[in-house]
Amino acid sequence: MTSVTFKDILDSVYNRVDDLDVITPCLGEVEPRLELAEVQSCVAVGAGYGRLDLAFLEHCMPNVGEFTAVEPDPNCAAELRARLAAALPNVRSVVSEETVQSWPGVDRSVDAVLLVHFLYYLNSGERLALYRRLRDSVLRSGGFLIILIHPHHTSGAPSAYCRVIQLLKSSEESDELVTDREVRVAMSVVGFELCYERTFNSYLSVADMDDTFLSLFLRPGGSWSLESVRQAADRVFGNSKKVRHDSWLGIFRKP
């Protein structure tokens, strides 16, 4: 077992990926296209400490007055509270230290929901159930569901991250697989309408991989060790200093 915390892992990954610098300058074009300035209430599920969630609030939804974050990790939740107080002092914010499964929901429907790099923690059935719950009891009619993922398959080929997982599992199948196509199909089944999508080309540094970064690939109850993760990562990444780690943004509207 590793003593590395979830927040430690996030810090390590965020220090290696350039997606914040790539995505943030483009968010200003999203708001006028979808009139997101009218959004006044928002929920973020699996918000971590809000690295990209805050960027969406500041650049896409400037008039949000009520914000609820669902984040079970206590270290991330504590930092998120501090970040919200500093960056958005006039916003009424609540950080619930709960899993989405135990979260009771909202008292009244909201204008937008953020799912930023969260869907990997659910299997396909759980993702579909979450979309239905958001449609039925969280989002108002006309509200927006904003999804950002690193699609683990790009142009039909598994990402480097996905290949490490597959090598560890010795299988072509992995519960880590989340693709933009899967999201679009599931959202259509549930009844959401796609109104905006964009892919951002970003990169992940894989130079000098330390134990904290490699702990990203460990799973509770998993059969592989940190050393087996290192061996798999070395095989997949080889001599590369960085690998593609693209992000896909999909924004859907509830009719």
SULUR-V47582 format. One record per residue. N is the residue number from 1. D_FIRST is the distance of its C-alpha to the first C-alpha in Angstrom with 1 decimal. Layout:
n={N | N}
d_first={D_FIRST | D_FIRST}
This chain:
n={1 | 2 | 3 | 4 | 5 | 6 | 7 | 8 | 9 | 10 | 11 | 12 | 13 | 14 | 15 | 16 | 17 | 18 | 19 | 20 | 21 | 22 | 23 | 24 | 25 | 26 | 27 | 28 | 29 | 30 | 31 | 32 | 33 | 34 | 35 | 36 | 37 | 38 | 39 | 40 | 41 | 42 | 43 | 44 | 45 | 46 | 47 | 48 | 49 | 50 | 51 | 52 | 53 | 54 | 55 | 56 | 57 | 58 | 59 | 60 | 61 | 62 | 63 | 64 | 65 | 66 | 67 | 68 | 69 | 70 | 71 | 72 | 73 | 74 | 75 | 76 | 77 | 78 | 79 | 80 | 81 | 82 | 83 | 84 | 85 | 86 | 87 | 88 | 89 | 90 | 91 | 92 | 93 | 94 | 95 | 96 | 97 | 98 | 99 | 100 | 101 | 102 | 103 | 104 | 105 | 106 | 107 | 108 | 109 | 110 | 111 | 112 | 113 | 114 | 115 | 116 | 117 | 118 | 119 | 120 | 121 | 122 | 123 | 124 | 125 | 126 | 127 | 128 | 129 | 130 | 131 | 132 | 133 | 134 | 135 | 136 | 137 | 138 | 139 | 140 | 141 | 142 | 143 | 144 | 145 | 146 | 147 | 148 | 149 | 150 | 151 | 152 | 153 | 154 | 155 | 156 | 157 | 158 | 159 | 160 | 161 | 162 | 163 | 164 | 165 | 166 | 167 | 168 | 169 | 170 | 171 | 172 | 173 | 174 | 175 | 176 | 177 | 178 | 179 | 180 | 181 | 182 | 183 | 184 | 185 | 186 | 187 | 188 | 189 | 190 | 191 | 192 | 193 | 194 | 195 | 196 | 197 | 198 | 199 | 200 | 201 | 202 | 203 | 204 | 205 | 206 | 207 | 208 | 209 | 210 | 211 | 212 | 213 | 214 | 215 | 216 | 217 | 218 | 219 | 220 | 221 | 222 | 223 | 224 | 225 | 226 | 227 | 228 | 229 | 230 | 231 | 232 | 233 | 234 | 235 | 236 | 237 | 238 | 239 | 240 | 241 | 242 | 243 | 244 | 245 | 246 | 247 | 248 | 249 | 250 | 251 | 252 | 253 | 254 | 255}
d_first={0.0 | 3.8 | 6.7 | 9.0 | 11.3 | 13.1 | 16.2 | 14.8 | 14.2 | 17.7 | 19.3 | 18.2 | 19.5 | 22.6 | 23.4 | 23.5 | 25.6 | 29.3 | 29.7 | 30.7 | 33.5 | 34.6 | 34.6 | 36.0 | 39.4 | 40.0 | 39.4 | 42.9 | 44.5 | 42.7 | 44.1 | 47.8 | 47.4 | 45.9 | 47.4 | 44.0 | 45.8 | 46.8 | 43.3 | 43.1 | 40.0 | 36.6 | 33.2 | 30.0 | 27.2 | 23.7 | 25.1 | 22.1 | 24.0 | 27.0 | 27.1 | 29.3 | 30.3 | 32.3 | 34.0 | 35.2 | 36.5 | 38.3 | 39.8 | 40.3 | 40.8 | 42.5 | 44.2 | 41.2 | 41.8 | 39.1 | 35.5 | 32.7 | 29.0 | 26.4 | 22.9 | 20.3 | 17.9 | 19.5 | 19.0 | 20.6 | 23.2 | 24.3 | 24.8 | 26.6 | 29.0 | 29.8 | 30.4 | 32.6 | 34.6 | 35.3 | 35.9 | 37.6 | 39.0 | 41.7 | 39.5 | 38.7 | 35.0 | 32.5 | 28.7 | 27.4 | 23.8 | 23.5 | 22.4 | 25.4 | 25.5 | 26.1 | 28.2 | 31.8 | 33.4 | 36.4 | 39.7 | 41.6 | 41.0 | 40.0 | 41.3 | 38.1 | 34.5 | 31.9 | 29.0 | 27.5 | 24.5 | 23.4 | 24.5 | 21.5 | 19.6 | 22.3 | 23.6 | 27.3 | 28.7 | 26.8 | 28.1 | 31.6 | 31.4 | 30.4 | 33.4 | 35.7 | 34.6 | 35.1 | 38.5 | 39.6 | 38.6 | 37.3 | 39.4 | 43.1 | 45.6 | 45.7 | 42.3 | 39.8 | 36.4 | 34.8 | 31.9 | 30.1 | 27.7 | 26.6 | 28.2 | 26.0 | 29.2 | 32.0 | 35.4 | 34.3 | 31.6 | 27.9 | 26.4 | 24.2 | 21.2 | 22.1 | 22.8 | 19.2 | 18.0 | 20.9 | 20.1 | 16.6 | 18.1 | 21.2 | 23.3 | 25.9 | 24.8 | 21.9 | 21.4 | 20.8 | 24.5 | 26.5 | 29.9 | 32.9 | 35.1 | 32.9 | 33.1 | 36.8 | 37.5 | 35.5 | 37.1 | 40.5 | 40.0 | 39.1 | 42.1 | 41.1 | 43.1 | 41.8 | 43.6 | 41.7 | 39.2 | 38.3 | 35.9 | 34.7 | 34.0 | 31.0 | 28.7 | 25.2 | 24.7 | 22.5 | 23.6 | 21.4 | 18.1 | 15.5 | 11.7 | 12.3 | 14.6 | 12.7 | 9.8 | 12.9 | 12.6 | 9.2 | 10.1 | 9.1 | 9.7 | 10.2 | 11.0 | 10.3 | 8.1 | 8.5 | 11.5 | 13.0 | 12.9 | 14.7 | 17.2 | 17.9 | 18.5 | 20.7 | 22.7 | 23.3 | 23.9 | 25.7 | 27.7 | 27.8 | 27.5 | 27.3 | 27.3 | 29.0 | 27.1 | 30.0 | 30.3 | 32.6 | 34.3 | 36.0 | 38.1 | 39.5 | 42.2 | 42.7 | 46.4}
